[in-house]
Amino acid sequence: MSPSGPASGGPVAAPAWVEGLQGRIDAASTEHLARPLARPRSREEVPRSRPAAVLVLVGPEGIVLTRRSSRLSSHAGQVSFPGGGIDAGEDAQQAALREGHEEVRLEPASVRVAAQFPELPVAPSFRPVTPVVGWWEQPHPIGVGSEIEVASVHTVPVEELVDPAHRFTARLPGFDRTTPGFAVDGLFVWGYTGWLLSTVLQLGGVDRPWDVGDVRDVPVDYR
């Protein structure tokens, strides 16, 4: 799916499921949200690293995903949301929008923050990450902003993401770890991104039942 084009007219109104997302996040306990992340028994045993934020950018044409560059030293080739470390003086929302600008040429002013999750660490490093959901009310052309970090940018329609034919359980061979998976736009989505994407759709009330018994190993070039 090609990046979103320019908006016509004024801001586009968000769908009801996006508007109601914060209330559903607030109603869910942190323990329930973090359960699929396989927390270690003691958080104190995990070194505290620099906090980060990711941007779940939802627009009229779908949700924006990136494929990470093969040049990166960690998570190379994996599918992700725009995101990165929170700089001094920033909050999670500011960091998520800045990373969106740096990675996919997103204009921060075109986005209205619709919801924010509590800090949810990413396994296996358990780096503290705060997911921010933004409604892209004034879409414009986007693309790769940093070739060092991003290989490609994809805008995937929500209808494709919730289609049971595109859903499965992803398994990392050699590890006792599975996550929700998606096969969309030529991508294999799994890990933290697959889990967070599935959680957003579920809490938004737009998710559809899918076959969790369909287990697929993560391809080598997505590990």
CYANA upper distance limits for C-alpha pairs under 8 A (distance plus 0.5 A):
  1 MET  CA    154 HIS  CA      6.26
  1 MET  CA    155 THR  CA      6.15
  1 MET  CA    156 VAL  CA      6.70
  1 MET  CA    185 ASP  CA      6.67
  2 SER  CA    153 VAL  CA      8.39
  2 SER  CA    154 HIS  CA      6.74
  2 SER  CA    155 THR  CA      6.90
  3 PRO  CA    141 PRO  CA      6.76
  3 PRO  CA    142 ILE  CA      6.18
  3 PRO  CA    143 GLY  CA      7.05
  3 PRO  CA    153 VAL  CA      7.32
  3 PRO  CA    154 HIS  CA      6.55
  3 PRO  CA    155 THR  CA      6.10
  4 SER  CA     61 GLU  CA      7.24
  4 SER  CA    139 PRO  CA      6.89
  4 SER  CA    140 HIS  CA      6.63
  4 SER  CA    141 PRO  CA      5.95
  4 SER  CA    142 ILE  CA      7.11
  4 SER  CA    155 THR  CA      7.28
  5 GLY  CA    139 PRO  CA      6.94
  5 GLY  CA    140 HIS  CA      5.53
  5 GLY  CA    141 PRO  CA      5.23
  5 GLY  CA    142 ILE  CA      8.29
  6 PRO  CA    138 GLN  CA      8.12
  6 PRO  CA    139 PRO  CA      5.91
  6 PRO  CA    140 HIS  CA      4.39
  6 PRO  CA    141 PRO  CA      6.33
  7 ALA  CA     11 PRO  CA      8.42
  7 ALA  CA    138 GLN  CA      6.14
  7 ALA  CA    139 PRO  CA      5.61
  7 ALA  CA    140 HIS  CA      6.56
 10 GLY  CA    138 GLN  CA      7.71
 11 PRO  CA    137 GLU  CA      5.40
 11 PRO  CA    138 GLN  CA      5.68
 12 VAL  CA     60 PRO  CA      8.10
 12 VAL  CA    136 TRP  CA      8.44
 12 VAL  CA    137 GLU  CA      5.19
 12 VAL  CA    138 GLN  CA      6.87
 13 ALA  CA    137 GLU  CA      7.07
 14 ALA  CA     18 VAL  CA      6.77
 14 ALA  CA     19 GLU  CA      7.01
 14 ALA  CA     60 PRO  CA      8.48
 14 ALA  CA    135 TRP  CA      7.05
 14 ALA  CA    137 GLU  CA      7.61
 15 PRO  CA     19 GLU  CA      7.02
 16 ALA  CA     20 GLY  CA      6.63
 17 TRP  CA     21 LEU  CA      6.66
 17 TRP  CA    204 GLY  CA      5.40
 17 TRP  CA    205 GLY  CA      7.02
 17 TRP  CA    206 VAL  CA      7.70
 18 VAL  CA    114 ALA  CA      7.33
 18 VAL  CA    135 TRP  CA      7.98
 18 VAL  CA    204 GLY  CA      6.94
 19 GLU  CA    114 ALA  CA      7.04
 20 GLY  CA     24 ARG  CA      7.21
 20 GLY  CA    204 GLY  CA      7.53
 21 LEU  CA     25 ILE  CA      6.70
 21 LEU  CA    114 ALA  CA      8.02
 21 LEU  CA    115 ALA  CA      6.85
 21 LEU  CA    200 VAL  CA      8.40
 21 LEU  CA    203 LEU  CA      7.03
 21 LEU  CA    204 GLY  CA      5.94
 22 GLN  CA     26 ASP  CA      6.60
 22 GLN  CA    114 ALA  CA      7.53
 22 GLN  CA    115 ALA  CA      5.26
 22 GLN  CA    116 GLN  CA      7.25
 22 GLN  CA    117 PHE  CA      8.47
 23 GLY  CA     27 ALA  CA      6.70
 24 ARG  CA     28 ALA  CA      6.84
 24 ARG  CA    203 LEU  CA      6.53
 24 ARG  CA    204 GLY  CA      7.98
 25 ILE  CA    116 GLN  CA      8.43
 25 ILE  CA    117 PHE  CA      7.04
 25 ILE  CA    203 LEU  CA      7.49
 28 ALA  CA     32 HIS  CA      7.09
 28 ALA  CA     33 LEU  CA      7.34
 29 SER  CA     33 LEU  CA      6.87
 30 THR  CA     34 ALA  CA      6.53
 30 THR  CA    118 PRO  CA      7.56
 31 GLU  CA     35 ARG  CA      6.41
 33 LEU  CA    120 LEU  CA      8.47
 33 LEU  CA    199 THR  CA      8.50
 34 ALA  CA     38 ALA  CA      7.92
 34 ALA  CA     39 ARG  CA      7.77
 34 ALA  CA    120 LEU  CA      6.87
 34 ALA  CA    121 PRO  CA      8.45
 35 ARG  CA     39 ARG  CA      7.59
 36 PRO  CA    179 THR  CA      7.94
 36 PRO  CA    195 TRP  CA      7.98
 37 LEU  CA    121 PRO  CA      8.19
 37 LEU  CA    122 VAL  CA      7.41
 37 LEU  CA    123 ALA  CA      6.71
 37 LEU  CA    192 TYR  CA      8.19
 38 ALA  CA    123 ALA  CA      7.80
 39 ARG  CA     43 ARG  CA      8.15
 39 ARG  CA    123 ALA  CA      8.06
 39 ARG  CA    126 PHE  CA      8.30
 40 PRO  CA     46 VAL  CA      8.50
 42 SER  CA     46 VAL  CA      7.98
 46 VAL  CA    126 PHE  CA      7.67
 48 ARG  CA    127 ARG  CA      7.56
 48 ARG  CA    128 PRO  CA      8.29
 49 SER  CA    127 ARG  CA      6.21
 49 SER  CA    128 PRO  CA      7.60
 50 ARG  CA     85 GLY  CA      6.95
 50 ARG  CA     86 ILE  CA      7.88
 50 ARG  CA    127 ARG  CA      7.61
 50 ARG  CA    128 PRO  CA      7.75
 51 PRO  CA     85 GLY  CA      6.36
 51 PRO  CA     86 ILE  CA      6.39
 51 PRO  CA    127 ARG  CA      7.13
 51 PRO  CA    128 PRO  CA      5.42
 51 PRO  CA    129 VAL  CA      6.37
 51 PRO  CA    130 THR  CA      8.37
 52 ALA  CA     83 GLY  CA      7.68
 52 ALA  CA     84 GLY  CA      5.68
 52 ALA  CA     85 GLY  CA      4.51
 52 ALA  CA     86 ILE  CA      5.53
 52 ALA  CA     92 ALA  CA      7.78
 52 ALA  CA     95 ALA  CA      8.32
 52 ALA  CA    127 ARG  CA      8.07
 52 ALA  CA    128 PRO  CA      6.70
 52 ALA  CA    129 VAL  CA      5.16
 52 ALA  CA    130 THR  CA      6.84
 53 ALA  CA     83 GLY  CA      6.00
 53 ALA  CA     84 GLY  CA      6.23
 53 ALA  CA     85 GLY  CA      6.91
 53 ALA  CA     86 ILE  CA      7.01
 53 ALA  CA     92 ALA  CA      5.94
 53 ALA  CA     93 GLN  CA      7.98
 53 ALA  CA     95 ALA  CA      6.79
 53 ALA  CA     96 ALA  CA      5.85
 53 ALA  CA    129 VAL  CA      5.65
 53 ALA  CA    130 THR  CA      5.11
 53 ALA  CA    131 PRO  CA      6.14
 53 ALA  CA    132 VAL  CA      7.51
 54 VAL  CA     81 PHE  CA      6.48
 54 VAL  CA     82 PRO  CA      6.17
 54 VAL  CA     83 GLY  CA      4.48
 54 VAL  CA     84 GLY  CA      7.02
 54 VAL  CA     96 ALA  CA      5.76
 54 VAL  CA     99 GLU  CA      8.44
 54 VAL  CA    129 VAL  CA      7.63
 54 VAL  CA    130 THR  CA      6.94
 54 VAL  CA    131 PRO  CA      5.42
 54 VAL  CA    132 VAL  CA      6.54
 55 LEU  CA     81 PHE  CA      6.41
 55 LEU  CA     82 PRO  CA      5.98
 55 LEU  CA     83 GLY  CA      6.48
 55 LEU  CA     96 ALA  CA      5.56
 55 LEU  CA     97 LEU  CA      7.36
 55 LEU  CA     99 GLU  CA      8.49
 55 LEU  CA    100 GLY  CA      7.44
 55 LEU  CA    131 PRO  CA      6.65
 55 LEU  CA    132 VAL  CA      5.52
 55 LEU  CA    133 VAL  CA      6.38
 55 LEU  CA    134 GLY  CA      7.29
 56 VAL  CA     63 ILE  CA      7.64
 56 VAL  CA     64 VAL  CA      7.63
 56 VAL  CA     81 PHE  CA      6.65
 56 VAL  CA     82 PRO  CA      8.08
 56 VAL  CA    131 PRO  CA      7.51
 56 VAL  CA    132 VAL  CA      6.51
 56 VAL  CA    133 VAL  CA      5.14
 56 VAL  CA    134 GLY  CA      6.62
 57 LEU  CA     63 ILE  CA      6.16
 57 LEU  CA     64 VAL  CA      6.04
 57 LEU  CA    133 VAL  CA      6.52
 57 LEU  CA    134 GLY  CA      5.45
 57 LEU  CA    135 TRP  CA      6.73
 57 LEU  CA    136 TRP  CA      7.02
 58 VAL  CA     62 GLY  CA      6.28
 58 VAL  CA     63 ILE  CA      5.00
 58 VAL  CA     64 VAL  CA      7.14
 58 VAL  CA    133 VAL  CA      7.77
 58 VAL  CA    134 GLY  CA      6.56
 58 VAL  CA    135 TRP  CA      5.60
 58 VAL  CA    136 TRP  CA      6.33
 59 GLY  CA     63 ILE  CA      6.64
 59 GLY  CA     64 VAL  CA      8.43
 59 GLY  CA    135 TRP  CA      6.35
 59 GLY  CA    136 TRP  CA      5.10
 59 GLY  CA    137 GLU  CA      7.24
 59 GLY  CA    139 PRO  CA      7.56
 60 PRO  CA    136 TRP  CA      7.89
 60 PRO  CA    137 GLU  CA      8.29
 60 PRO  CA    139 PRO  CA      8.42
 61 GLU  CA    155 THR  CA      7.37
 61 GLU  CA    156 VAL  CA      7.68
 61 GLU  CA    157 PRO  CA      6.13
 61 GLU  CA    158 VAL  CA      8.43
 62 GLY  CA    155 THR  CA      6.11
 62 GLY  CA    156 VAL  CA      5.42
 62 GLY  CA    157 PRO  CA      4.38
 62 GLY  CA    158 VAL  CA      5.73
 63 ILE  CA    155 THR  CA      5.88
 63 ILE  CA    156 VAL  CA      5.80
 63 ILE  CA    157 PRO  CA      6.88
 63 ILE  CA    158 VAL  CA      7.21
 64 VAL  CA     81 PHE  CA      7.64
 64 VAL  CA    153 VAL  CA      7.67
 64 VAL  CA    154 HIS  CA      6.13
 64 VAL  CA    155 THR  CA      4.92
 64 VAL  CA    156 VAL  CA      6.90
 65 LEU  CA     79 VAL  CA      7.26
 65 LEU  CA     80 SER  CA      6.39
 65 LEU  CA     81 PHE  CA      5.73
 65 LEU  CA     82 PRO  CA      7.84
 65 LEU  CA    153 VAL  CA      6.53
 65 LEU  CA    154 HIS  CA      5.65
 65 LEU  CA    155 THR  CA      6.80
 65 LEU  CA    156 VAL  CA      8.00
 66 THR  CA     79 VAL  CA      6.11
 66 THR  CA     80 SER  CA      5.82
 66 THR  CA     81 PHE  CA      6.43
 66 THR  CA     82 PRO  CA      7.34
 66 THR  CA    150 VAL  CA      7.07
 66 THR  CA    151 ALA  CA      7.86
 66 THR  CA    152 SER  CA      6.21
 66 THR  CA    153 VAL  CA      5.04
 66 THR  CA    154 HIS  CA      6.49
 67 ARG  CA     77 GLY  CA      6.49
 67 ARG  CA     78 GLN  CA      6.20
 67 ARG  CA     79 VAL  CA      4.85
 67 ARG  CA     80 SER  CA      6.63
 67 ARG  CA    150 VAL  CA      6.48
 67 ARG  CA    151 ALA  CA      6.00
 67 ARG  CA    152 SER  CA      5.82
 67 ARG  CA    153 VAL  CA      7.08
 68 ARG  CA     72 LEU  CA      8.00
 68 ARG  CA     75 HIS  CA      7.85
 68 ARG  CA     76 ALA  CA      6.12
 68 ARG  CA     77 GLY  CA      5.31
 68 ARG  CA     78 GLN  CA      5.97
 68 ARG  CA     79 VAL  CA      6.56
 68 ARG  CA     80 SER  CA      7.31
 68 ARG  CA    149 GLU  CA      6.30
 68 ARG  CA    150 VAL  CA      5.10
 68 ARG  CA    151 ALA  CA      5.99
 68 ARG  CA    152 SER  CA      7.90
 69 SER  CA     76 ALA  CA      6.20
 69 SER  CA     77 GLY  CA      6.05
 69 SER  CA    147 GLU  CA      7.46
 69 SER  CA    148 ILE  CA      6.76
 69 SER  CA    149 GLU  CA      5.59
 69 SER  CA    150 VAL  CA      5.20
 69 SER  CA    151 ALA  CA      5.07
 70 SER  CA     76 ALA  CA      5.20
 70 SER  CA     77 GLY  CA      5.57
 70 SER  CA    151 ALA  CA      7.99
 71 ARG  CA     76 ALA  CA      7.10
 71 ARG  CA    148 ILE  CA      7.01
 71 ARG  CA    149 GLU  CA      7.97
 72 LEU  CA     76 ALA  CA      5.60
 72 LEU  CA    148 ILE  CA      7.70
 72 LEU  CA    149 GLU  CA      7.09
 75 HIS  CA    223 ARG  CA      7.28
 76 ALA  CA    222 TYR  CA      7.93
 76 ALA  CA    223 ARG  CA      7.91
 77 GLY  CA    151 ALA  CA      8.42
 77 GLY  CA    221 ASP  CA      6.68
 77 GLY  CA    222 TYR  CA      5.69
 77 GLY  CA    223 ARG  CA      7.63
 78 GLN  CA    189 VAL  CA      8.02
 78 GLN  CA    221 ASP  CA      8.32
 78 GLN  CA    222 TYR  CA      5.30
 78 GLN  CA    223 ARG  CA      6.92
 79 VAL  CA    187 LEU  CA      7.87
 79 VAL  CA    188 PHE  CA      7.74
 79 VAL  CA    189 VAL  CA      6.19
 79 VAL  CA    190 TRP  CA      7.98
 79 VAL  CA    193 THR  CA      7.42
 79 VAL  CA    222 TYR  CA      8.11
 80 SER  CA    193 THR  CA      6.01
 81 PHE  CA    193 THR  CA      7.35
 82 PRO  CA     96 ALA  CA      7.68
 82 PRO  CA     99 GLU  CA      6.47
 82 PRO  CA    100 GLY  CA      5.78
 82 PRO  CA    103 GLU  CA      6.86
 82 PRO  CA    104 VAL  CA      7.99
 83 GLY  CA     95 ALA  CA      8.06
 83 GLY  CA     96 ALA  CA      6.06
 83 GLY  CA     99 GLU  CA      5.63
 83 GLY  CA    100 GLY  CA      7.20
 84 GLY  CA     95 ALA  CA      7.95
 84 GLY  CA     96 ALA  CA      7.84
 84 GLY  CA     99 GLU  CA      6.87
 85 GLY  CA     95 ALA  CA      7.76
 86 ILE  CA     90 GLU  CA      6.70
 86 ILE  CA     91 ASP  CA      7.40
 86 ILE  CA     92 ALA  CA      6.98
 86 ILE  CA     95 ALA  CA      5.83
 87 ASP  CA     95 ALA  CA      7.51
 90 GLU  CA     94 GLN  CA      6.33
 90 GLU  CA     95 ALA  CA      6.62
 91 ASP  CA     95 ALA  CA      6.73
 92 ALA  CA     96 ALA  CA      6.56
 92 ALA  CA    130 THR  CA      6.91
 92 ALA  CA    131 PRO  CA      8.49
 92 ALA  CA    132 VAL  CA      7.82
 93 GLN  CA     97 LEU  CA      6.77
 93 GLN  CA    113 VAL  CA      8.02
 93 GLN  CA    132 VAL  CA      6.76
 94 GLN  CA     98 ARG  CA      6.59
 95 ALA  CA     99 GLU  CA      6.57
 96 ALA  CA    100 GLY  CA      6.69
 96 ALA  CA    132 VAL  CA      7.27
 97 LEU  CA    101 HIS  CA      6.81
 97 LEU  CA    106 LEU  CA      8.28
 97 LEU  CA    108 PRO  CA      6.03
 98 ARG  CA    102 GLU  CA      6.76
 98 ARG  CA    108 PRO  CA      7.59
 99 GLU  CA    103 GLU  CA      6.36
100 GLY  CA    104 VAL  CA      6.12
100 GLY  CA    105 ARG  CA      7.08
100 GLY  CA    106 LEU  CA      5.87
100 GLY  CA    107 GLU  CA      8.41
100 GLY  CA    108 PRO  CA      8.10
101 HIS  CA    105 ARG  CA      4.91
101 HIS  CA    106 LEU  CA      4.72
101 HIS  CA    107 GLU  CA      6.41
101 HIS  CA    108 PRO  CA      7.19
101 HIS  CA    145 GLY  CA      7.96
102 GLU  CA    106 LEU  CA      8.00
102 GLU  CA    145 GLY  CA      6.11
102 GLU  CA    146 SER  CA      7.05
103 GLU  CA    144 VAL  CA      6.65
103 GLU  CA    145 GLY  CA      5.04
103 GLU  CA    146 SER  CA      5.77
103 GLU  CA    149 GLU  CA      7.60
103 GLU  CA    150 VAL  CA      7.07
104 VAL  CA    142 ILE  CA      6.22
104 VAL  CA    143 GLY  CA      5.49
104 VAL  CA    144 VAL  CA      5.39
104 VAL  CA    145 GLY  CA      5.24
104 VAL  CA    146 SER  CA      7.95
104 VAL  CA    153 VAL  CA      7.48
105 ARG  CA    142 ILE  CA      5.93
105 ARG  CA    143 GLY  CA      6.65
105 ARG  CA    144 VAL  CA      7.39
105 ARG  CA    145 GLY  CA      5.74
106 LEU  CA    110 SER  CA      8.28
106 LEU  CA    140 HIS  CA      8.45
106 LEU  CA    142 ILE  CA      6.65
107 GLU  CA    111 VAL  CA      8.00
110 SER  CA    136 TRP  CA      6.57
110 SER  CA    137 GLU  CA      6.57
110 SER  CA    138 GLN  CA      5.32
110 SER  CA    139 PRO  CA      7.12
111 VAL  CA    134 GLY  CA      6.44
111 VAL  CA    135 TRP  CA      6.12
111 VAL  CA    136 TRP  CA      5.01
111 VAL  CA    137 GLU  CA      6.30
111 VAL  CA    138 GLN  CA      7.35
112 ARG  CA    134 GLY  CA      6.04
112 ARG  CA    135 TRP  CA      5.72
112 ARG  CA    136 TRP  CA      6.95
112 ARG  CA    137 GLU  CA      7.25
113 VAL  CA    132 VAL  CA      7.74
113 VAL  CA    133 VAL  CA      6.56
113 VAL  CA    134 GLY  CA      4.75
113 VAL  CA    135 TRP  CA      6.59
114 ALA  CA    132 VAL  CA      8.48
114 ALA  CA    133 VAL  CA      6.17
114 ALA  CA    134 GLY  CA      5.71
114 ALA  CA    135 TRP  CA      6.43
115 ALA  CA    132 VAL  CA      6.60
115 ALA  CA    133 VAL  CA      5.52
115 ALA  CA    134 GLY  CA      7.42
116 GLN  CA    130 THR  CA      7.92
116 GLN  CA    131 PRO  CA      6.56
116 GLN  CA    132 VAL  CA      5.01
116 GLN  CA    133 VAL  CA      6.45
117 PHE  CA    130 THR  CA      6.66
117 PHE  CA    131 PRO  CA      5.89
117 PHE  CA    132 VAL  CA      6.86
118 PRO  CA    130 THR  CA      6.54
118 PRO  CA    131 PRO  CA      7.94
119 GLU  CA    128 PRO  CA      6.61
119 GLU  CA    129 VAL  CA      5.90
119 GLU  CA    130 THR  CA      4.88
119 GLU  CA    131 PRO  CA      7.77
120 LEU  CA    128 PRO  CA      6.50
120 LEU  CA    129 VAL  CA      5.81
120 LEU  CA    130 THR  CA      6.45
120 LEU  CA    131 PRO  CA      8.13
121 PRO  CA    126 PHE  CA      5.13
121 PRO  CA    127 ARG  CA      5.62
121 PRO  CA    128 PRO  CA      4.71
121 PRO  CA    129 VAL  CA      5.68
121 PRO  CA    130 THR  CA      8.40
122 VAL  CA    126 PHE  CA      5.10
122 VAL  CA    127 ARG  CA      6.01
122 VAL  CA    128 PRO  CA      7.16
122 VAL  CA    129 VAL  CA      7.11
122 VAL  CA    192 TYR  CA      6.78
123 ALA  CA    127 ARG  CA      7.90
123 ALA  CA    192 TYR  CA      7.94
142 ILE  CA    153 VAL  CA      8.49
143 GLY  CA    152 SER  CA      7.97
143 GLY  CA    153 VAL  CA      6.39
144 VAL  CA    150 VAL  CA      6.67
144 VAL  CA    151 ALA  CA      7.53
144 VAL  CA    152 SER  CA      6.64
144 VAL  CA    153 VAL  CA      6.76
145 GLY  CA    150 VAL  CA      7.94
146 SER  CA    150 VAL  CA      6.31
147 GLU  CA    151 ALA  CA      6.61
154 HIS  CA    185 ASP  CA      7.97
156 VAL  CA    160 GLU  CA      7.39
156 VAL  CA    161 LEU  CA      7.61
156 VAL  CA    184 VAL  CA      7.79
156 VAL  CA    185 ASP  CA      7.47
157 PRO  CA    161 LEU  CA      7.08
158 VAL  CA    162 VAL  CA      6.75
159 GLU  CA    163 ASP  CA      6.68
160 GLU  CA    166 HIS  CA      7.60
160 GLU  CA    184 VAL  CA      7.54
161 LEU  CA    166 HIS  CA      7.22
161 LEU  CA    167 ARG  CA      8.17
161 LEU  CA    182 PHE  CA      7.55
161 LEU  CA    184 VAL  CA      7.53
162 VAL  CA    166 HIS  CA      7.94
162 VAL  CA    167 ARG  CA      8.02
162 VAL  CA    201 LEU  CA      8.12
162 VAL  CA    206 VAL  CA      7.77
162 VAL  CA    207 ASP  CA      5.96
162 VAL  CA    208 ARG  CA      6.31
163 ASP  CA    167 ARG  CA      7.45
163 ASP  CA    208 ARG  CA      7.59
164 PRO  CA    208 ARG  CA      7.27
164 PRO  CA    209 PRO  CA      7.16
164 PRO  CA    210 TRP  CA      5.24
164 PRO  CA    211 ASP  CA      7.69
165 ALA  CA    210 TRP  CA      8.21
166 HIS  CA    182 PHE  CA      6.01
166 HIS  CA    183 ALA  CA      5.57
166 HIS  CA    184 VAL  CA      6.97
167 ARG  CA    180 PRO  CA      7.96
167 ARG  CA    181 GLY  CA      6.31
167 ARG  CA    182 PHE  CA      5.34
167 ARG  CA    183 ALA  CA      7.12
167 ARG  CA    210 TRP  CA      6.74
167 ARG  CA    211 ASP  CA      7.72
168 PHE  CA    180 PRO  CA      6.73
168 PHE  CA    181 GLY  CA      5.57
168 PHE  CA    182 PHE  CA      6.88
168 PHE  CA    210 TRP  CA      7.71
168 PHE  CA    211 ASP  CA      6.75
168 PHE  CA    212 VAL  CA      6.21
168 PHE  CA    213 GLY  CA      7.90
168 PHE  CA    214 ASP  CA      5.73
168 PHE  CA    215 VAL  CA      6.53
168 PHE  CA    216 ARG  CA      7.50
169 THR  CA    178 THR  CA      6.99
169 THR  CA    179 THR  CA      6.32
169 THR  CA    180 PRO  CA      5.32
169 THR  CA    181 GLY  CA      5.71
169 THR  CA    212 VAL  CA      6.03
169 THR  CA    213 GLY  CA      7.43
169 THR  CA    214 ASP  CA      6.43
169 THR  CA    215 VAL  CA      5.15
169 THR  CA    216 ARG  CA      6.71
170 ALA  CA    178 THR  CA      5.93
170 ALA  CA    179 THR  CA      5.82
170 ALA  CA    180 PRO  CA      6.38
170 ALA  CA    181 GLY  CA      5.54
170 ALA  CA    190 TRP  CA      6.56
170 ALA  CA    191 GLY  CA      8.38
170 ALA  CA    215 VAL  CA      6.29
170 ALA  CA    216 ARG  CA      5.58
170 ALA  CA    217 ASP  CA      6.29
170 ALA  CA    218 VAL  CA      6.65
171 ARG  CA    175 PHE  CA      8.47
171 ARG  CA    177 ARG  CA      6.64
171 ARG  CA    178 THR  CA      5.03
171 ARG  CA    179 THR  CA      7.28
171 ARG  CA    215 VAL  CA      7.13
171 ARG  CA    216 ARG  CA      6.44
171 ARG  CA    217 ASP  CA      5.24
171 ARG  CA    218 VAL  CA      6.40
172 LEU  CA    176 ASP  CA      8.03
172 LEU  CA    177 ARG  CA      6.62
172 LEU  CA    178 THR  CA      7.07
172 LEU  CA    217 ASP  CA      6.35
172 LEU  CA    218 VAL  CA      5.99
172 LEU  CA    223 ARG  CA      8.29
173 PRO  CA    217 ASP  CA      6.75
173 PRO  CA    218 VAL  CA      7.70
178 THR  CA    191 GLY  CA      8.24
179 THR  CA    190 TRP  CA      6.62
179 THR  CA    191 GLY  CA      6.17
179 THR  CA    192 TYR  CA      8.26
179 THR  CA    194 GLY  CA      7.10
179 THR  CA    195 TRP  CA      6.43
180 PRO  CA    190 TRP  CA      6.64
180 PRO  CA    191 GLY  CA      7.95
180 PRO  CA    194 GLY  CA      5.82
180 PRO  CA    195 TRP  CA      5.94
180 PRO  CA    198 SER  CA      7.15
180 PRO  CA    212 VAL  CA      8.49
181 GLY  CA    188 PHE  CA      7.64
181 GLY  CA    189 VAL  CA      5.85
181 GLY  CA    190 TRP  CA      5.17
181 GLY  CA    191 GLY  CA      8.25
181 GLY  CA    194 GLY  CA      5.86
181 GLY  CA    195 TRP  CA      8.16
182 PHE  CA    187 LEU  CA      8.21
182 PHE  CA    188 PHE  CA      6.49
182 PHE  CA    189 VAL  CA      5.44
182 PHE  CA    190 TRP  CA      7.30
182 PHE  CA    194 GLY  CA      7.34
183 ALA  CA    187 LEU  CA      6.14
183 ALA  CA    188 PHE  CA      5.52
183 ALA  CA    189 VAL  CA      6.89
184 VAL  CA    188 PHE  CA      7.47
184 VAL  CA    189 VAL  CA      8.32
188 PHE  CA    218 VAL  CA      8.11
188 PHE  CA    219 PRO  CA      8.39
188 PHE  CA    222 TYR  CA      7.60
189 VAL  CA    193 THR  CA      7.27
189 VAL  CA    194 GLY  CA      5.91
190 TRP  CA    194 GLY  CA      4.64
190 TRP  CA    195 TRP  CA      7.44
190 TRP  CA    218 VAL  CA      8.23
191 GLY  CA    195 TRP  CA      6.66
192 TYR  CA    196 LEU  CA      6.44
193 THR  CA    197 LEU  CA      6.39
194 GLY  CA    198 SER  CA      6.54
195 TRP  CA    199 THR  CA      6.59
196 LEU  CA    200 VAL  CA      6.60
197 LEU  CA    201 LEU  CA      6.84
198 SER  CA    202 GLN  CA      6.56
198 SER  CA    207 ASP  CA      8.20
199 THR  CA    203 LEU  CA      6.48
200 VAL  CA    204 GLY  CA      6.39
201 LEU  CA    205 GLY  CA      6.82
201 LEU  CA    206 VAL  CA      6.05
201 LEU  CA    207 ASP  CA      5.60
202 GLN  CA    206 VAL  CA      6.75
202 GLN  CA    207 ASP  CA      5.40
218 VAL  CA    222 TYR  CA      6.97
218 VAL  CA    223 ARG  CA      7.06
219 PRO  CA    223 ARG  CA      7.22
